[in-house]
Structure formats: structure tokens, C-alpha cells
Amino acid sequence: MPRGMFKSRTFRRISKKLPGGTTKLVYAKRKPSVAHCGRCGAQLQGIPRGTPGEIAKLAKTERRPERPFGGVLCANCLKDVVRYETRESENSEVTE
Amino acid sequence: MQDIGRICVKIAGRDAGKKCVIVDILDESYVLIDGATRRRKCNVTHLEPTQKVLEITKGATHEAVTKAFEGANLDVFKATKPKTATVKPKKEHINRKKSN
């Protein structure tokens, strides 16, 4: 009988074929979901999916893009934000 | 198309948010930029122009561009403050072991 916790769907079932010819059922944890942009909700690129332990083993540059707000905003949202900030600073300088 | 000497802000890439100046116009869509960003060819759609224009010659060197920025009193290059060691008061060691 499998352990009670394995009956939950947070674990996925994998049929593994052993060298002896028999088939064994293996329970494995699911990967976390894909990261999404904080502003528009689009899927972000350059961010690997993995459990916190797997991510911690990666180098810092392997976890997120090298852009400002990399891993938080998608490239299009970053462009909008930088454009808005530039125009706001321009307007505030003109009024000063 | 932008004019030479126009100060722009890069909106894409790892230099996004940094100020640069147009040094040369290569094409209808490409310009040569320099400044706080790397000296390189850049697409015009990846630049957001500002109202300011610097007086530089076409194809100016990096040193000339840096001087022009300083002359216009623009704090473009982030000056890092030198770190000074803060002297923290030493805590007195309290011997909490039970003395026999």
C-alpha cells in the first residue's frame, strides 16, 4: 500500500521499467509553474523551472535575464516603464 | 531619425535605463551610441530620445563623449562612493558558563 501522502495529486506517478523486466511505480514531485510578468501576465523567458533547492544550485546569471527588472517584467513591459520614467523626469525638469 | 549629439535613454537590453548619446548615424534604423552604455550599434526603436542635445563631433571618441557629459553637468556615470569601514562598538563578552 502506498503512503497516504502519495495519493495526493501534488505527486505524479511514473511507470519505470526495471532491468529485470518488471514495472515499478515511482512517485515524483511536480515542478513549480512557469514565471509570469508582474505587469501583463505574459510568460517570462530565461527563468528555469525548478524546486528552490535546484534553483539555488544554479549560478546567479542562470536564474534570470541580465536586464533591469529581469525575472519580474517582460521585455515589452520594461520598455513601457523606461519610456514612462524618461518622460516623467523630462516633464519634472521642464516645470522646475 | 535622431540627430548627432542627441541624448537618449536605452529602453532594451542589459543597458536599459541608461543614458547615451548618438555619435553617428549608420542607417535608417541603426545609430552608433556611446555614454553610460557600451559603445555600439543600436536600433533606433530601442532608444527613447530626450530634449537635450550635446555638442559632439560625428564619430567622437569615448573620452570626448565623457567630457561632453561632464561639461553639461549630467550625472550619467554612476560614481560609486568609496566604502569606509564603520567602527562598531565591541560588545563585552559575557561569560554565561556556570562557574564551578
N, CA and C atoms of all chains as a GROMACS GRO file, in nm:
protein
  588
    1MET      N    1   0.086  -0.119   0.000
    1MET     CA    2   0.000   0.000   0.000
    1MET      C    3   0.089   0.124   0.000
    2PRO      N    4   0.063   0.220  -0.090
    2PRO     CA    5   0.148   0.341  -0.089
    2PRO      C    6   0.116   0.429   0.031
    3ARG      N    7   0.212   0.513   0.062
    3ARG     CA    8   0.192   0.605   0.174
    3ARG      C    9   0.076   0.698   0.143
    4GLY      N   10   0.004   0.741   0.248
    4GLY     CA   11  -0.112   0.828   0.229
    4GLY      C   12  -0.080   0.954   0.152
    5MET      N   13   0.040   1.010   0.176
    5MET     CA   14   0.072   1.137   0.110
    5MET      C   15   0.088   1.121  -0.040
    6PHE      N   16   0.121   0.998  -0.086
    6PHE     CA   17   0.139   0.980  -0.230
    6PHE      C   18   0.008   0.975  -0.305
    7LYS      N   19  -0.103   0.964  -0.232
    7LYS     CA   20  -0.232   0.962  -0.300
    7LYS      C   21  -0.270   1.102  -0.348
    8SER      N   22  -0.205   1.203  -0.291
    8SER     CA   23  -0.235   1.341  -0.331
    8SER      C   24  -0.180   1.366  -0.471
    9ARG      N   25  -0.247   1.458  -0.545
    9ARG     CA   26  -0.204   1.485  -0.683
    9ARG      C   27  -0.088   1.583  -0.691
   10THR      N   28  -0.031   1.622  -0.577
   10THR     CA   29   0.091   1.701  -0.585
   10THR      C   30   0.208   1.615  -0.625
   11PHE      N   31   0.190   1.483  -0.615
   11PHE     CA   32   0.290   1.388  -0.664
   11PHE      C   33   0.241   1.330  -0.795
   12ARG      N   34   0.332   1.310  -0.888
   12ARG     CA   35   0.293   1.246  -1.013
   12ARG      C   36   0.349   1.105  -1.015
   13ARG      N   37   0.275   1.015  -1.088
   13ARG     CA   38   0.312   0.874  -1.091
   13ARG      C   39   0.387   0.844  -1.220
   14ILE      N   40   0.499   0.780  -1.208
   14ILE     CA   41   0.581   0.742  -1.324
   14ILE      C   42   0.598   0.592  -1.323
   15SER      N   43   0.571   0.528  -1.439
   15SER     CA   44   0.594   0.383  -1.452
   15SER      C   45   0.736   0.363  -1.498
   16LYS      N   46   0.815   0.302  -1.414
   16LYS     CA   47   0.956   0.281  -1.450
   16LYS      C   48   0.978   0.135  -1.481
   17LYS      N   49   1.045   0.105  -1.595
   17LYS     CA   50   1.073  -0.033  -1.633
   17LYS      C   51   1.210  -0.069  -1.580
   18LEU      N   52   1.214  -0.176  -1.498
   18LEU     CA   53   1.339  -0.217  -1.435
   18LEU      C   54   1.413  -0.314  -1.525
   19PRO      N   55   1.547  -0.331  -1.503
   19PRO     CA   56   1.624  -0.422  -1.590
   19PRO      C   57   1.575  -0.566  -1.584
   20GLY      N   58   1.510  -0.604  -1.473
   20GLY     CA   59   1.464  -0.742  -1.462
   20GLY      C   60   1.339  -0.771  -1.544
   21GLY      N   61   1.278  -0.668  -1.602
   21GLY     CA   62   1.159  -0.692  -1.684
   21GLY      C   63   1.030  -0.646  -1.616
   22THR      N   64   1.036  -0.624  -1.485
   22THR     CA   65   0.916  -0.581  -1.414
   22THR      C   66   0.900  -0.430  -1.427
   23THR      N   67   0.781  -0.385  -1.395
   23THR     CA   68   0.750  -0.241  -1.399
   23THR      C   69   0.720  -0.195  -1.257
   24LYS      N   70   0.777  -0.081  -1.223
   24LYS     CA   71   0.761  -0.030  -1.087
   24LYS      C   72   0.698   0.108  -1.093
   25LEU      N   73   0.613   0.139  -0.998
   25LEU     CA   74   0.550   0.271  -0.990
   25LEU      C   75   0.633   0.360  -0.898
   26VAL      N   76   0.671   0.476  -0.951
   26VAL     CA   77   0.757   0.568  -0.876
   26VAL      C   78   0.681   0.700  -0.859
   27TYR      N   79   0.688   0.756  -0.742
   27TYR     CA   80   0.621   0.884  -0.714
   27TYR      C   81   0.726   0.994  -0.717
   28ALA      N   82   0.700   1.101  -0.796
   28ALA     CA   83   0.794   1.213  -0.807
   28ALA      C   84   0.720   1.344  -0.784
   29LYS      N   85   0.791   1.441  -0.733
   29LYS     CA   86   0.730   1.573  -0.707
   29LYS      C   87   0.717   1.649  -0.837
   30ARG      N   88   0.616   1.734  -0.846
   30ARG     CA   89   0.596   1.815  -0.965
   30ARG      C   90   0.682   1.939  -0.962
   31LYS      N   91   0.713   1.988  -1.082
   31LYS     CA   92   0.792   2.111  -1.093
   31LYS      C   93   0.704   2.232  -1.067
   32PRO      N   94   0.758   2.341  -1.013
   32PRO     CA   95   0.678   2.464  -0.998
   32PRO      C   96   0.640   2.521  -1.134
   33SER      N   97   0.538   2.606  -1.135
   33SER     CA   98   0.487   2.657  -1.262
   33SER      C   99   0.581   2.764  -1.319
   34VAL      N  100   0.556   2.798  -1.447
   34VAL     CA  101   0.638   2.895  -1.519
   34VAL      C  102   0.616   3.035  -1.461
   35ALA      N  103   0.724   3.116  -1.460
   35ALA     CA  104   0.714   3.252  -1.409
   35ALA      C  105   0.638   3.340  -1.508
   36HIS      N  106   0.561   3.436  -1.453
   36HIS     CA  107   0.483   3.527  -1.536
   36HIS      C  108   0.520   3.672  -1.506
   37CYS      N  109   0.500   3.759  -1.605
   37CYS     CA  110   0.531   3.901  -1.590
   37CYS      C  111   0.441   3.962  -1.484
   38GLY      N  112   0.499   4.049  -1.399
   38GLY     CA  113   0.422   4.108  -1.291
   38GLY      C  114   0.323   4.212  -1.337
   39ARG      N  115   0.338   4.259  -1.461
   39ARG     CA  116   0.254   4.368  -1.508
   39ARG      C  117   0.148   4.321  -1.607
   40CYS      N  118   0.187   4.236  -1.701
   40CYS     CA  119   0.092   4.195  -1.805
   40CYS      C  120   0.054   4.048  -1.794
   41GLY      N  121   0.129   3.970  -1.719
   41GLY     CA  122   0.093   3.829  -1.702
   41GLY      C  123   0.147   3.737  -1.808
   42ALA      N  124   0.228   3.788  -1.900
   42ALA     CA  125   0.284   3.701  -2.004
   42ALA      C  126   0.391   3.612  -1.944
   43GLN      N  127   0.415   3.498  -2.011
   43GLN     CA  128   0.519   3.407  -1.963
   43GLN      C  129   0.655   3.473  -1.981
   44LEU      N  130   0.743   3.456  -1.882
   44LEU     CA  131   0.876   3.514  -1.889
   44LEU      C  132   0.975   3.412  -1.944
   45GLN      N  133   1.071   3.464  -2.023
   45GLN     CA  134   1.174   3.375  -2.076
   45GLN      C  135   1.300   3.388  -1.994
   46GLY      N  136   1.381   3.284  -1.998
   46GLY     CA  137   1.512   3.287  -1.934
   46GLY      C  138   1.511   3.249  -1.788
   47ILE      N  139   1.398   3.203  -1.738
   47ILE     CA  140   1.389   3.163  -1.598
   47ILE      C  141   1.360   3.014  -1.592
   48PRO      N  142   1.454   2.937  -1.537
   48PRO     CA  143   1.431   2.793  -1.534
   48PRO      C  144   1.327   2.755  -1.429
   49ARG      N  145   1.257   2.646  -1.458
   49ARG     CA  146   1.159   2.594  -1.363
   49ARG      C  147   1.229   2.492  -1.276
   50GLY      N  148   1.211   2.503  -1.148
   50GLY     CA  149   1.273   2.406  -1.060
   50GLY      C  150   1.235   2.434  -0.917
   51THR      N  151   1.256   2.331  -0.834
   51THR     CA  152   1.230   2.349  -0.691
   51THR      C  153   1.334   2.444  -0.633
   52PRO      N  154   1.307   2.508  -0.521
   52PRO     CA  155   1.403   2.604  -0.465
   52PRO      C  156   1.542   2.545  -0.447
   53GLY      N  157   1.550   2.416  -0.413
   53GLY     CA  158   1.681   2.355  -0.398
   53GLY      C  159   1.757   2.346  -0.529
   54GLU      N  160   1.685   2.312  -0.637
   54GLU     CA  161   1.751   2.303  -0.768
   54GLU      C  162   1.796   2.440  -0.816
   55ILE      N  163   1.712   2.543  -0.792
   55ILE     CA  164   1.746   2.678  -0.837
   55ILE      C  165   1.865   2.732  -0.761
   56ALA      N  166   1.875   2.697  -0.633
   56ALA     CA  167   1.985   2.751  -0.552
   56ALA      C  168   2.120   2.703  -0.600
   57LYS      N  169   2.121   2.587  -0.670
   57LYS     CA  170   2.249   2.533  -0.717
   57LYS      C  171   2.297   2.606  -0.841
   58LEU      N  172   2.208   2.676  -0.911
   58LEU     CA  173   2.248   2.744  -1.034
   58LEU      C  174   2.326   2.870  -1.002
   59ALA      N  175   2.405   2.917  -1.103
   59ALA     CA  176   2.474   3.046  -1.089
   59ALA      C  177   2.370   3.157  -1.099
   60LYS      N  178   2.407   3.275  -1.046
   60LYS     CA  179   2.311   3.387  -1.041
   60LYS      C  180   2.265   3.425  -1.180
   61THR      N  181   2.358   3.421  -1.278
   61THR     CA  182   2.320   3.463  -1.413
   61THR      C  183   2.233   3.361  -1.484
   62GLU      N  184   2.228   3.237  -1.429
   62GLU     CA  185   2.146   3.134  -1.492
   62GLU      C  186   2.003   3.138  -1.444
   63ARG      N  187   1.973   3.226  -1.348
   63ARG     CA  188   1.839   3.223  -1.290
   63ARG      C  189   1.746   3.324  -1.354
   64ARG      N  190   1.804   3.435  -1.402
   64ARG     CA  191   1.717   3.539  -1.459
   64ARG      C  192   1.792   3.615  -1.567
   65PRO      N  193   1.720   3.687  -1.657
   65PRO     CA  194   1.789   3.766  -1.760
   65PRO      C  195   1.867   3.881  -1.697
   66GLU      N  196   1.969   3.929  -1.772
   66GLU     CA  197   2.059   4.032  -1.721
   66GLU      C  198   2.002   4.172  -1.734
   67ARG      N  199   1.878   4.183  -1.776
   67ARG     CA  200   1.813   4.313  -1.794
   67ARG      C  201   1.772   4.371  -1.662
   68PRO      N  202   1.752   4.506  -1.651
   68PRO     CA  203   1.683   4.559  -1.534
   68PRO      C  204   1.543   4.500  -1.524
   69PHE      N  205   1.497   4.470  -1.405
   69PHE     CA  206   1.369   4.402  -1.382
   69PHE      C  207   1.363   4.266  -1.450
   70GLY      N  208   1.480   4.207  -1.475
   70GLY     CA  209   1.481   4.075  -1.533
   70GLY      C  210   1.423   3.974  -1.436
   71GLY      N  211   1.333   3.892  -1.482
   71GLY     CA  212   1.268   3.796  -1.393
   71GLY      C  213   1.143   3.851  -1.329
   72VAL      N  214   1.116   3.982  -1.344
   72VAL     CA  215   0.997   4.043  -1.286
   72VAL      C  216   0.904   4.094  -1.396
   73LEU      N  217   0.962   4.167  -1.492
   73LEU     CA  218   0.884   4.222  -1.602
   73LEU      C  219   0.931   4.161  -1.732
   74CYS      N  220   0.838   4.149  -1.827
   74CYS     CA  221   0.876   4.104  -1.960
   74CYS      C  222   0.942   4.222  -2.032
   75ALA      N  223   1.010   4.193  -2.144
   75ALA     CA  224   1.086   4.297  -2.215
   75ALA      C  225   0.998   4.411  -2.261
   76ASN      N  226   0.874   4.379  -2.305
   76ASN     CA  227   0.786   4.485  -2.354
   76ASN      C  228   0.741   4.576  -2.241
   77CYS      N  229   0.711   4.516  -2.125
   77CYS     CA  230   0.670   4.597  -2.010
   77CYS      C  231   0.785   4.684  -1.962
   78LEU      N  232   0.909   4.632  -1.968
   78LEU     CA  233   1.024   4.712  -1.928
   78LEU      C  234   1.038   4.833  -2.016
   79LYS      N  235   1.016   4.816  -2.148
   79LYS     CA  236   1.024   4.929  -2.241
   79LYS      C  237   0.922   5.036  -2.204
   80ASP      N  238   0.798   4.992  -2.173
   80ASP     CA  239   0.694   5.088  -2.134
   80ASP      C  240   0.735   5.163  -2.009
   81VAL      N  241   0.791   5.090  -1.911
   81VAL     CA  242   0.827   5.152  -1.784
   81VAL      C  243   0.939   5.254  -1.803
   82VAL      N  244   1.042   5.218  -1.883
   82VAL     CA  245   1.155   5.310  -1.904
   82VAL      C  246   1.108   5.434  -1.980
   83ARG      N  247   1.023   5.413  -2.080
   83ARG     CA  248   0.970   5.527  -2.156
   83ARG      C  249   0.893   5.621  -2.064
   84TYR      N  250   0.807   5.563  -1.979
   84TYR     CA  251   0.726   5.644  -1.887
   84TYR      C  252   0.816   5.721  -1.792
   85GLU      N  253   0.918   5.653  -1.734
   85GLU     CA  254   1.007   5.719  -1.639
   85GLU      C  255   1.084   5.833  -1.706
   86THR      N  256   1.130   5.811  -1.831
   86THR     CA  257   1.204   5.915  -1.903
   86THR      C  258   1.116   6.037  -1.923
   87ARG      N  259   0.992   6.013  -1.967
   87ARG     CA  260   0.903   6.126  -1.994
   87ARG      C  261   0.864   6.200  -1.866
   88GLU      N  262   0.845   6.125  -1.757
   88GLU     CA  263   0.812   6.189  -1.630
   88GLU      C  264   0.926   6.277  -1.582
   89SER      N  265   1.052   6.226  -1.594
   89SER     CA  266   1.166   6.306  -1.547
   89SER      C  267   1.185   6.427  -1.635
   90GLU      N  268   1.156   6.413  -1.766
   90GLU     CA  269   1.165   6.528  -1.857
   90GLU      C  270   1.065   6.636  -1.816
   91ASN      N  271   0.940   6.593  -1.792
   91ASN     CA  272   0.836   6.690  -1.757
   91ASN      C  273   0.867   6.760  -1.625
   92SER      N  274   0.922   6.683  -1.528
   92SER     CA  275   0.952   6.745  -1.399
   92SER      C  276   1.067   6.844  -1.412
   93GLU      N  277   1.163   6.816  -1.505
   93GLU     CA  278   1.273   6.910  -1.525
   93GLU      C  279   1.223   7.037  -1.591
   94VAL      N  280   1.127   7.023  -1.685
   94VAL     CA  281   1.076   7.139  -1.757
   94VAL      C  282   1.000   7.230  -1.661
   95THR      N  283   0.922   7.168  -1.568
   95THR     CA  284   0.842   7.251  -1.476
   95THR      C  285   0.928   7.314  -1.369
   96GLU      N  286   1.052   7.254  -1.346
   96GLU     CA  287   1.134   7.309  -1.236
   96GLU      C  288   1.182   7.450  -1.263
   97MET      N  289   1.437   5.979  -3.752
   97MET     CA  290   1.582   5.972  -3.735
   97MET      C  291   1.628   6.079  -3.637
   98GLN      N  292   1.722   6.040  -3.552
   98GLN     CA  293   1.771   6.131  -3.449
   98GLN      C  294   1.890   6.210  -3.504
   99ASP      N  295   1.928   6.316  -3.434
   99ASP     CA  296   2.045   6.394  -3.476
   99ASP      C  297   2.164   6.360  -3.387
  100ILE      N  298   2.283   6.389  -3.442
  100ILE     CA  299   2.406   6.354  -3.369
  100ILE      C  300   2.417   6.444  -3.246
  101GLY      N  301   2.446   6.384  -3.130
  101GLY     CA  302   2.457   6.459  -3.006
  101GLY      C  303   2.332   6.452  -2.921
  102ARG      N  304   2.226   6.395  -2.976
  102ARG     CA  305   2.100   6.385  -2.901
  102ARG      C  306   2.118   6.284  -2.788
  103ILE      N  307   2.080   6.325  -2.667
  103ILE     CA  308   2.087   6.233  -2.554
  103ILE      C  309   1.963   6.145  -2.554
  104CYS      N  310   1.987   6.015  -2.542
  104CYS     CA  311   1.876   5.920  -2.542
  104CYS      C  312   1.888   5.829  -2.421
  105VAL      N  313   1.780   5.760  -2.395
  105VAL     CA  314   1.780   5.658  -2.292
  105VAL      C  315   1.752   5.525  -2.360
  106LYS      N  316   1.834   5.425  -2.329
  106LYS     CA  317   1.814   5.293  -2.389
  106LYS      C  318   1.697   5.226  -2.319
  107ILE      N  319   1.608   5.164  -2.396
  107ILE     CA  320   1.492   5.101  -2.335
  107ILE      C  321   1.496   4.949  -2.344
  108ALA      N  322   1.596   4.893  -2.411
  108ALA     CA  323   1.600   4.747  -2.426
  108ALA      C  324   1.740   4.697  -2.396
  109GLY      N  325   1.752   4.576  -2.360
  109GLY     CA  326   1.881   4.514  -2.338
  109GLY      C  327   1.929   4.533  -2.196
  110ARG      N  328   2.052   4.485  -2.170
  110ARG     CA  329   2.102   4.495  -2.033
  110ARG      C  330   2.146   4.635  -1.997
  111ASP      N  331   2.152   4.727  -2.096
  111ASP     CA  332   2.183   4.867  -2.066
  111ASP      C  333   2.056   4.950  -2.053
  112ALA      N  334   1.942   4.886  -2.042
  112ALA     CA  335   1.815   4.959  -2.039
  112ALA      C  336   1.812   5.054  -1.920
  113GLY      N  337   1.762   5.177  -1.944
  113GLY     CA  338   1.752   5.277  -1.839
  113GLY      C  339   1.873   5.367  -1.830
  114LYS      N  340   1.977   5.336  -1.910
  114LYS     CA  341   2.100   5.417  -1.903
  114LYS      C  342   2.099   5.522  -2.013
  115LYS      N  343   2.167   5.634  -1.984
  115LYS     CA  344   2.170   5.746  -2.079
  115LYS      C  345   2.286   5.729  -2.175
  116CYS      N  346   2.262   5.766  -2.301
  116CYS     CA  347   2.365   5.756  -2.403
  116CYS      C  348   2.346   5.870  -2.501
  117VAL      N  349   2.444   5.890  -2.586
  117VAL     CA  350   2.439   5.998  -2.684
  117VAL      C  351   2.463   5.937  -2.821
  118ILE      N  352   2.396   5.994  -2.922
  118ILE     CA  353   2.411   5.942  -3.059
  118ILE      C  354   2.539   6.002  -3.117
  119VAL      N  355   2.632   5.914  -3.154
  119VAL     CA  356   2.763   5.956  -3.203
  119VAL      C  357   2.767   5.959  -3.355
  120ASP      N  358   2.694   5.868  -3.417
  120ASP     CA  359   2.697   5.860  -3.563
  120ASP      C  360   2.568   5.793  -3.610
  121ILE      N  361   2.526   5.830  -3.728
  121ILE     CA  362   2.406   5.767  -3.787
  121ILE      C  363   2.453   5.676  -3.899
  122LEU      N  364   2.420   5.547  -3.886
  122LEU     CA  365   2.471   5.449  -3.980
  122LEU      C  366   2.372   5.417  -4.091
  123ASP      N  367   2.243   5.433  -4.063
  123ASP     CA  368   2.143   5.371  -4.147
  123ASP      C  369   2.011   5.442  -4.118
  124GLU      N  370   1.904   5.395  -4.182
  124GLU     CA  371   1.773   5.448  -4.146
  124GLU      C  372   1.727   5.397  -4.011
  125SER      N  373   1.775   5.278  -3.974
  125SER     CA  374   1.729   5.221  -3.847
  125SER      C  375   1.839   5.203  -3.744
  126TYR      N  376   1.968   5.224  -3.780
  126TYR     CA  377   2.077   5.198  -3.686
  126TYR      C  378   2.158   5.325  -3.661
  127VAL      N  379   2.197   5.343  -3.534
  127VAL     CA  380   2.285   5.453  -3.496
  127VAL      C  381   2.396   5.398  -3.408
  128LEU      N  382   2.504   5.475  -3.396
  128LEU     CA  383   2.615   5.439  -3.307
  128LEU      C  384   2.599   5.520  -3.180
  129ILE      N  385   2.595   5.452  -3.067
  129ILE     CA  386   2.573   5.522  -2.940
  129ILE      C  387   2.693   5.502  -2.848
  130ASP      N  388   2.708   5.590  -2.752
  130ASP     CA  389   2.813   5.583  -2.651
  130ASP      C  390   2.766   5.661  -2.531
  131GLY      N  391   2.830   5.635  -2.419
  131GLY     CA  392   2.790   5.704  -2.297
  131GLY      C  393   2.799   5.608  -2.180
  132ALA      N  394   2.695   5.605  -2.098
  132ALA     CA  395   2.693   5.509  -1.989
  132ALA      C  396   2.677   5.367  -2.041
  133THR      N  397   2.627   5.353  -2.164
  133THR     CA  398   2.614   5.222  -2.227
  133THR      C  399   2.744   5.186  -2.298
  134ARG      N  400   2.751   5.065  -2.349
  134ARG     CA  401   2.868   5.023  -2.428
  134ARG      C  402   2.865   5.098  -2.561
  135ARG      N  403   2.982   5.118  -2.617
  135ARG     CA  404   2.991   5.186  -2.747
  135ARG      C  405   2.956   5.084  -2.853
  136ARG      N  406   2.839   5.104  -2.917
  136ARG     CA  407   2.798   5.002  -3.012
  136ARG      C  408   2.686   5.053  -3.100
  137LYS      N  409   2.653   4.971  -3.202
  137LYS     CA  410   2.544   5.000  -3.295
  137LYS      C  411   2.413   4.967  -3.223
  138CYS      N  412   2.312   5.048  -3.245
  138CYS     CA  413   2.186   5.027  -3.175
  138CYS      C  414   2.071   5.061  -3.268
  139ASN      N  415   1.963   4.987  -3.255
  139ASN     CA  416   1.843   5.014  -3.333
  139ASN      C  417   1.771   5.136  -3.276
  140VAL      N  418   1.722   5.219  -3.366
  140VAL     CA  419   1.658   5.345  -3.324
  140VAL      C  420   1.532   5.319  -3.242
  141THR      N  421   1.466   5.207  -3.270
  141THR     CA  422   1.344   5.175  -3.195
  141THR      C  423   1.373   5.136  -3.051
  142HIS      N  424   1.501   5.111  -3.018
  142HIS     CA  425   1.537   5.076  -2.880
  142HIS      C  426   1.587   5.197  -2.802
  143LEU      N  427   1.564   5.319  -2.856
  143LEU     CA  428   1.609   5.440  -2.789
  143LEU      C  429   1.490   5.531  -2.765
  144GLU      N  430   1.491   5.598  -2.651
  144GLU     CA  431   1.388   5.699  -2.620
  144GLU      C  432   1.460   5.833  -2.613
  145PRO      N  433   1.437   5.922  -2.710
  145PRO     CA  434   1.512   6.048  -2.710
  145PRO      C  435   1.463   6.145  -2.603
  146THR      N  436   1.557   6.228  -2.554
  146THR     CA  437   1.524   6.334  -2.459
  146THR      C  438   1.534   6.469  -2.530
  147GLN      N  439   1.506   6.576  -2.454
  147GLN     CA  440   1.509   6.709  -2.514
  147GLN      C  441   1.650   6.762  -2.532
  148LYS      N  442   1.747   6.703  -2.460
  148LYS     CA  443   1.880   6.763  -2.458
  148LYS      C  444   1.966   6.715  -2.574
  149VAL      N  445   2.053   6.803  -2.620
  149VAL     CA  446   2.149   6.769  -2.726
  149VAL      C  447   2.286   6.812  -2.678
  150LEU      N  448   2.385   6.724  -2.696
  150LEU     CA  449   2.523   6.758  -2.661
  150LEU      C  450   2.597   6.802  -2.787
  151GLU      N  451   2.701   6.885  -2.767
  151GLU     CA  452   2.780   6.929  -2.881
  151GLU      C  453   2.898   6.836  -2.897
  152ILE      N  454   2.886   6.739  -2.983
  152ILE     CA  455   2.999   6.650  -3.013
  152ILE      C  456   3.012   6.637  -3.162
  153THR      N  457   3.134   6.605  -3.205
  153THR     CA  458   3.157   6.584  -3.347
  153THR      C  459   3.113   6.443  -3.384
  154LYS      N  460   3.090   6.424  -3.513
  154LYS     CA  461   3.050   6.293  -3.561
  154LYS      C  462   3.163   6.193  -3.538
  155GLY      N  463   3.134   6.081  -3.480
  155GLY     CA  464   3.237   5.980  -3.458
  155GLY      C  465   3.331   6.014  -3.343
  156ALA      N  466   3.280   6.085  -3.242
  156ALA     CA  467   3.366   6.125  -3.130
  156ALA      C  468   3.411   6.003  -3.051
  157THR      N  469   3.529   6.016  -2.989
  157THR     CA  470   3.581   5.904  -2.910
  157THR      C  471   3.509   5.898  -2.776
  158HIS      N  472   3.534   5.790  -2.704
  158HIS     CA  473   3.469   5.772  -2.574
  158HIS      C  474   3.509   5.882  -2.477
  159GLU      N  475   3.639   5.924  -2.485
  159GLU     CA  476   3.686   6.030  -2.394
  159GLU      C  477   3.614   6.161  -2.422
  160ALA      N  478   3.596   6.191  -2.555
  160ALA     CA  479   3.528   6.316  -2.591
  160ALA      C  480   3.383   6.315  -2.543
  161VAL      N  481   3.320   6.198  -2.554
  161VAL     CA  482   3.180   6.187  -2.510
  161VAL      C  483   3.171   6.206  -2.359
  162THR      N  484   3.265   6.143  -2.286
  162THR     CA  485   3.264   6.156  -2.139
  162THR      C  486   3.280   6.302  -2.098
  163LYS      N  487   3.374   6.373  -2.168
  163LYS     CA  488   3.396   6.515  -2.137
  163LYS      C  489   3.272   6.597  -2.163
  164ALA      N  490   3.204   6.566  -2.274
  164ALA     CA  491   3.084   6.642  -2.309
  164ALA      C  492   2.975   6.624  -2.205
  165PHE      N  493   2.963   6.502  -2.153
  165PHE     CA  494   2.863   6.476  -2.049
  165PHE      C  495   2.897   6.555  -1.923
  166GLU      N  496   3.027   6.556  -1.887
  166GLU     CA  497   3.067   6.629  -1.766
  166GLU      C  498   3.045   6.779  -1.784
  167GLY      N  499   3.072   6.826  -1.908
  167GLY     CA  500   3.055   6.968  -1.936
  167GLY      C  501   2.910   7.012  -1.922
  168ALA      N  502   2.818   6.922  -1.955
  168ALA     CA  503   2.676   6.955  -1.944
  168ALA      C  504   2.622   6.930  -1.804
  169ASN      N  505   2.711   6.897  -1.711
  169ASN     CA  506   2.671   6.872  -1.571
  169ASN      C  507   2.564   6.765  -1.561
  170LEU      N  508   2.584   6.658  -1.636
  170LEU     CA  509   2.488   6.548  -1.630
  170LEU      C  510   2.552   6.432  -1.557
  171ASP      N  511   2.489   6.387  -1.452
  171ASP     CA  512   2.544   6.277  -1.375
  171ASP      C  513   2.504   6.146  -1.440
  172VAL      N  514   2.576   6.111  -1.546
  172VAL     CA  515   2.539   5.993  -1.623
  172VAL      C  516   2.611   5.869  -1.573
  173PHE      N  517   2.738   5.887  -1.542
  173PHE     CA  518   2.817   5.773  -1.494
  173PHE      C  519   2.799   5.767  -1.343
  174LYS      N  520   2.754   5.652  -1.299
  174LYS     CA  521   2.728   5.638  -1.156
  174LYS      C  522   2.859   5.637  -1.082
  175ALA      N  523   2.879   5.740  -0.998
  175ALA     CA  524   3.001   5.743  -0.918
  175ALA      C  525   2.978   5.664  -0.792
  176THR      N  526   3.053   5.558  -0.775
  176THR     CA  527   3.035   5.476  -0.654
  176THR      C  528   3.108   5.542  -0.539
  177LYS      N  529   3.038   5.550  -0.425
  177LYS     CA  530   3.101   5.611  -0.308
  177LYS      C  531   3.202   5.515  -0.251
  178PRO      N  532   3.319   5.565  -0.212
  178PRO     CA  533   3.416   5.473  -0.150
  178PRO      C  534   3.364   5.427  -0.016
  179LYS      N  535   3.378   5.298   0.007
  179LYS     CA  536   3.324   5.241   0.131
  179LYS      C  537   3.422   5.268   0.244
  180THR      N  538   3.371   5.323   0.352
  180THR     CA  539   3.454   5.344   0.471
  180THR      C  540   3.410   5.243   0.576
  181ALA      N  541   3.509   5.186   0.640
  181ALA     CA  542   3.478   5.086   0.741
  181ALA      C  543   3.413   5.153   0.861
  182THR      N  544   3.294   5.109   0.897
  182THR     CA  545   3.228   5.166   1.015
  182THR      C  546   3.280   5.096   1.138
  183VAL      N  547   3.317   5.178   1.235
  183VAL     CA  548   3.371   5.121   1.358
  183VAL      C  549   3.253   5.089   1.450
  184LYS      N  550   3.231   4.962   1.470
  184LYS     CA  551   3.121   4.921   1.556
  184LYS      C  552   3.175   4.900   1.697
  185PRO      N  553   3.096   4.940   1.797
  185PRO     CA  554   3.144   4.920   1.936
  185PRO      C  555   3.148   4.771   1.968
  186LYS      N  556   3.257   4.732   2.028
  186LYS     CA  557   3.274   4.589   2.059
  186LYS      C  558   3.188   4.553   2.178
  187LYS      N  559   3.113   4.445   2.162
  187LYS     CA  560   3.027   4.400   2.271
  187LYS      C  561   3.113   4.330   2.375
  188GLU      N  562   3.080   4.357   2.496
  188GLU     CA  563   3.155   4.290   2.603
  188GLU      C  564   3.115   4.145   2.608
  189HIS      N  565   3.216   4.060   2.616
  189HIS     CA  566   3.188   3.916   2.618
  189HIS      C  567   3.142   3.877   2.758
  190ILE      N  568   3.020   3.830   2.767
  190ILE     CA  569   2.965   3.790   2.898
  190ILE      C  570   2.979   3.639   2.907
  191ASN      N  571   3.052   3.600   3.004
  191ASN     CA  572   3.075   3.457   3.021
  191ASN      C  573   2.954   3.398   3.091
  192ARG      N  574   2.872   3.329   3.011
  192ARG     CA  575   2.748   3.278   3.069
  192ARG      C  576   2.765   3.136   3.125
  193LYS      N  577   2.886   3.085   3.113
  193LYS     CA  578   2.905   2.948   3.161
  193LYS      C  579   2.900   2.948   3.312
  194LYS      N  580   2.842   2.841   3.364
  194LYS     CA  581   2.834   2.829   3.510
  194LYS      C  582   2.972   2.802   3.563
  195SER      N  583   3.013   2.887   3.652
  195SER     CA  584   3.148   2.867   3.707
  195SER      C  585   3.138   2.767   3.820
  196ASN      N  586   3.228   2.670   3.818
  196ASN     CA  587   3.226   2.566   3.921
  196ASN      C  588   3.299   2.614   4.044
   0.00000   0.00000   0.00000
